[in-house]
Amino acid sequence: MKKTTGRTIDLMFLSLTFSTALVLALIIHLTRQSGADTISTQNLIVSLFPELFPKHYHNAIWLMLELNSARKMAHIYEFGALGLFMTLMIITSPVGKKLINSNSSTKIIFLYSIGICAFASFCDQVHKTFIVYRHFDVHDLVLDAVGYVTAATLICTFYYIKKHPIIHKTKYKITPDQAL
């Protein structure tokens, strides 16, 4: 198994930082769109990826969260991508490197990631108040949180499992004459 050097981790950190910045730029671009532009973008994306925007008229939770709207589903996908790249960026950051030997590193990384994504989500909603025909929507904050909390939870779970592998030690030694 090849050992990772400090240089490859730095390149990984830079590429994840760039990816996080791209997702943030996409979110800002989509927030700045007018109502007509948003609808045309929504129609284009739904026509390209119809399986990402299913309709579930029989599911009460789905209907309560208004997930039959592609615009509402997009919040989960956008902020899920942000949470994914943000968590990976924090793991490979200099702060994440210092936390590798800490017992609570996974919790700290998770909290940093959730905090930064929550701040970005809140700023996105405030930004919408300056766009004509757009408004601050608490429901969008909830959908954003579903995206970034899910992504951060998955990445932190894998990170924890990688850091703490489960090793089964046999309690009893079986000698060849005891084997079946």
N, C-alpha and C positions, 0 to 999 in steps of 0.2 A: 504494500500500500504506500502510495506516494505521500510524503509529508508536505503539508502546506507551509510555504515560507511567508514571511512578513510581506513580501512584495505581492504575492498573489492575493492575500487578504486585502491589501490596500487597493489593488485593482478591482477586487470584488466590491469593496466598499464604495469606490468611485462609480462603478457601473450601477450599483443599487441606488446611490444618491442621484445619479442621472435619471434612472427609471422613476424614482419617486418624484423628481422635479417634473418629468414629462406627465405623470398622472395628475399632479397638481395643476399644471398648465392646461391640461385637457378639461379638468373640472372648472377652472376659471373661464376657459373659452365657452364651455357649455352654459355656464351661469350668465355670461354676458349676452347671450343670444336673445333676440326679441321673441315674442310669442310665435310669430309666423315661422321664423327660422327654426325654433325648437320643434315645431310640428313637422317641418320638412325633414329635419335631421332624424326625428323619431321614425318617420315613415321609411326613410332610407335604411336605417339600422334594422328595423323590423323586417323589411323585405330581404335584407342580406342574411340575417340570423333569426329566422322565425322560431327556431327551437329554444332560443334563450328567453323568449317572452311568451310562455304558455298562458292560456286562459283557463281559469278554474272557477266556473260559476257556482259550483256545488260546495266549495270549501268556505266555511264561515270566516275562518282566520284570514284566508287569502282575500276575501271580499272586504273584511274590516280594515286591512292594511292597504286596500285599494291597489293590489298588485296586478290587476288586470290592465293597468295603464303601463305602457312601456316606459314612460317618464319616471314613474315611481320605482319600477324594477331597476332602472338605470342607476338610481341612487345606491342601491345595494351593490351593483357591479362596480361602479366607480370607486366607492369608498372601500369596497372589498379589495380592489387592486391597490388602493392607497395603503390600507392596513397591511397587506402582504409585503409590499416593498418597504414600507416604513419599519416593520418588525425585522425584516431581514437586514435592512440598513443599520438598525441599532445593534443587532447581534454582531455585525462585522465592523462596527465603528470602534474607535479607540476606547470609548466608554465600555462597550460590550467586551472588548478584549480584557479590560481590567476586571470585569465581573466574572470571567470564565471560572475562576476558582472559588467564587462565592457560593454559599449554599442557597441564597435567595436570588440568584442571578436571573432565573426565569421569571420570577414575580416582578423584579425591577424592570426587566426588558418589556414585559407585558404592560406594566403601568406607564412606562415612558411612551410606548407605542400608542396605547389607548388615549393618553393625555394629549399627545400631539395631534392625533387624528380627530379627537373631539374638538380641539381648538380650531383645526382646519374646517371642520363641519360647521361650527358656529360662525366662523368668519365667512364661509360660503353663504350662509343664510343672511347675515348682515349685508353682504355684498349684493344680494338679490333685492334688498330694499331700495337700492339706488337705480334699479333697472325698471323702465316703464312697464306696467302691467305685471310686475312680479312682486312677491311679498315674502316676508319671513314666515316660514311654515315649520311648526314644531314636529309635525308628522314626518317631514323630510329629515329632521334630526334623528328621529327614531329609526328610519330606514337606513340612514347613513351609519348609525351605530350598529345595526344588524350586520352590515357589510364589514366594517373594520374590526368589530369584536370577534366575528366568526373567523376572519383571516388571521388575526393576531393569536386567537386561541389555537388554531390549527398549527401555526408555525411554532408557537411556544411549546405546544405539546410534543411536536417532533423534536424540538431542541432539547427538551427535558429528557425525553427517551434516549436521545443520542448521548447526552451527558451522563445519564444514569442507566447504563444497560443492565438488564435483568440477567444475572448469572446464577444459574441453578447449580448449587454444590450438592453433591450426593452425600447423604448422611451416612450411608453404609457402603463399605467396599465389598464388592462381590468378587470372590475368588473364582478361578476357572472351574474348580470342582463343585462350587455351589450353583453354577449356571445350569439352566434347564437343558 
